[in-house]
Amino acid sequence: MAAMDPKELIARRVAQEVQPGSLVNLGIGLPSMVATFIAPDLGVFFQAENGVIGLGARPPEGMEDEYLTDAGGGFVTAVPGAASIDSAMSFGLIRGGHLDMTVLGGLQVDGHGRLANWMVPGHMVPGMGGAMDLVSGARRVVVAMQHSARGASKIVPECTLPLTSLRRVDLVVTELAVIRPEPDGLHLVERAPGIGAEDIVAATDAALIVPRDVPEMAI
């Protein structure tokens, strides 16, 4: 069997963290793929900062509605029971702690479990968007990102990019591993099929993750 696309593997594993009946924000890019792997009967509602609760899948080509997009401007559909709200109420939900979970992409996660997912304006897109509010306000924060970029680990001793928040995220899912940041460091929870703990350590800056026997992801 051919190896699964890394982004799909990450999205499938993150989808397992979404609880029935929850209100969830999905970031643009890879995190938005998580919705594809959520069963409709779970009663999950996806929220976008631009004012939609009840995001559905991307519409078929030719059926796009220019007034129905996610926060990144991508075309979406709306599920039965969806609501359109203004940005003030949308961010009120986020800042008021009413989101059960947010799934965000990441540029770096450090040894303290802190996320950096935006870069200095003028050097690289994207900017911060609503990420600061989401990481500070959601009850649970999951980072969905590939393990490295341009050959360098995205899990680093200290973030060199601007921190999104001082809050420690709850879980990091890459195509190699599921990692849980704790006060005493980064704990390896699961490894991807065919990946050994030593492979994860070798791919991670400064051996921040101690190798130990953990189960494979059930994808």
Secondary structure, DSSP 8 states (H G I E B T S, - for coil): -----HHHHHHHHHHTT--TT-EEEE-SSGGGGGGGGS-GGG--EEEETTTEEEE-----TT---TT-B-TTS-B--EEEEEEE--HHHHHHHHHTT--SEEEE--SEEETT--EE----TTTSS---TTHHHHHHHSS-EEEE--SEETTEESEESS-SS--S-SS--SEEE-SSEEEEEETTEEEEEEE-TT--HHHHHHTSGGG-B------B---
